[in-house]
Amino acid sequence: MLGRLGSTELLIILGIVLLIFGPSKLPELGKSIGKGIRELKQSTKELQDSIDIESEDSEKQET
């Protein structure tokens, strides 16, 4: 159900967020959410890279 949000639902959610936080806090909130997503993507990429390196090392040791 969560993946099926339409434009009407998004507008309702945006309206509720606007009422809760106010227009002055929205840019700050957006910036912090963007920063969090960026950090999550970076840590996920670092984890995947470390798994790939360990996988390559174990393949080299087997041969």
VMD Tcl script that draws the C-alpha trace (Angstrom):
set ca {
  {0.00 0.00 0.00}
  {2.81 2.40 0.76}
  {4.17 2.32 -2.80}
  {0.80 3.30 -4.24}
  {0.62 6.93 -3.15}
  {-1.10 9.13 -5.69}
  {-0.87 12.85 -6.17}
  {-3.89 13.50 -3.92}
  {-2.35 11.56 -1.03}
  {0.98 13.34 -1.46}
  {-0.76 16.74 -1.38}
  {-2.61 15.77 1.81}
  {0.64 14.63 3.44}
  {2.39 17.84 2.35}
  {-0.48 19.89 3.81}
  {-0.26 18.08 7.15}
  {3.52 18.56 7.25}
  {3.07 22.25 6.47}
  {0.58 22.60 9.33}
  {2.83 20.77 11.80}
  {6.19 22.36 11.00}
  {5.19 25.67 9.44}
  {6.56 27.24 6.27}
  {9.78 28.49 7.89}
  {10.92 24.99 8.93}
  {10.22 23.20 5.62}
  {13.51 24.12 3.87}
  {15.50 23.05 6.93}
  {13.53 19.81 7.15}
  {14.06 19.09 3.46}
  {17.78 19.75 3.77}
  {18.14 17.39 6.72}
  {16.16 14.64 4.98}
  {18.30 15.03 1.85}
  {21.46 14.88 3.92}
  {20.25 11.72 5.65}
  {19.41 10.03 2.36}
  {22.80 11.01 0.93}
  {24.61 9.55 3.96}
  {22.54 6.36 3.75}
  {23.42 5.91 0.06}
  {27.10 6.53 0.78}
  {27.24 4.02 3.63}
  {25.35 1.45 1.54}
  {27.87 1.90 -1.28}
  {30.80 1.56 1.14}
  {29.30 -1.62 2.58}
  {28.78 -3.08 -0.90}
  {32.36 -2.19 -1.86}
  {33.74 -3.89 1.25}
  {31.66 -7.01 0.52}
  {32.97 -7.05 -3.06}
  {36.57 -6.72 -1.85}
  {36.15 -9.55 0.65}
  {34.55 -11.70 -2.04}
  {37.46 -11.08 -4.41}
  {39.98 -11.87 -1.65}
  {38.29 -15.16 -0.82}
  {38.26 -16.14 -4.51}
  {41.98 -15.40 -4.78}
  {42.71 -17.54 -1.70}
  {40.76 -20.48 -3.16}
  {42.91 -20.58 -6.30}
}
mol new
graphics top color blue
foreach p $ca { graphics top sphere $p radius 0.5 }
foreach p [lrange $ca 0 end-1] q [lrange $ca 1 end] { graphics top cylinder $p $q radius 0.2 }
display resetview
